[in-house]
Amino acid sequence: MSSTVKSEVACLLGQIRVEYEAAQRGLNGFAEGHTRHHFISARYSAMGALGKKIEALVGHDASIALMFDAVNGAEEQSASI
């Protein structure tokens, strides 16, 4: 994998972590009902779109593993705060 692809994948994974963390905050936020659902759904839709971009760069299996690691890392970081 070229350094350009690695950089692009790293950037996309960073965006996935941000979207995931935002969705998690949405679960614990003050919004209720439809507003909360819409916010969280939008975050997960964005994660899916970012995942498709990663898949195009590294392939399906690698993209799944990378996304899992990104989300798992975001969960661990949130738990330590």
N, C-alpha and C positions, 0 to 999 in steps of 0.2 A: 504494500500500500504506500503510495507516495506521500510526501510530507504535506502536500496541498490537501489531499483527501483526508489525512489524519487531522489536519487543522479544521477542516469543514465538519468532520464527524464530531470532533471535540466541541465545536461551537454549537452544533445541533443538540448534542447531549446536554450541554449547559442549559440550553433553552428548555429541554424536556424537564430537567430538574426544577427550573423556575416554575414551569406550568404545574408540575406535580405538587410542589410546595404551596402554590396558590390554591390548588384544588383542596389540599388538606386544610389550609386556613379557612377556606369556604365552608368546610364541614363544621368547623368550630366557631364560625362567625355569628354575627347577630341577625343576618338576613334569614328569612323564613320562606317556606313554600316554593312557589314557582321561581322567585328571584334566585334563591340558593341553588335550586336544581339547574337553572339556566346557566349560572356562573360556573358550576362544577362541570356541567356537560361541555361548555365551551372550552374549558381547560383540557379535558380529556380529548376533545376533537382536535385541538391544537397539537397535543402529544401524538395523536395518530398521524397527523399530517407530517410532523417532524420525523416520525418513525419511518414513513414511506420514503422520505428523502434519504435517510440513513440506509434503508434497504437498497435503494438504487445505487448507493456508493459501495456497499460492502457485501451485499447479498442478504437473503432472508435470515438464515440461521445466525450469522454474526450480528445482524441488527437486533434480533430478539435478545441475544446475550448482552449486548451493549446497553440496550434500553433497560433490561432487568437490573443490571449493575448500577445504572444511573439512578433509577427509582429507589433501589435498595440503599444506595449511598445517601440519598436525600432523606429517607426514613431514619437512618442511623444518625445523621446530622441533626435532624429535628429532635430525636429522642435525647440527644446529649445537651440540648439547650435548656 
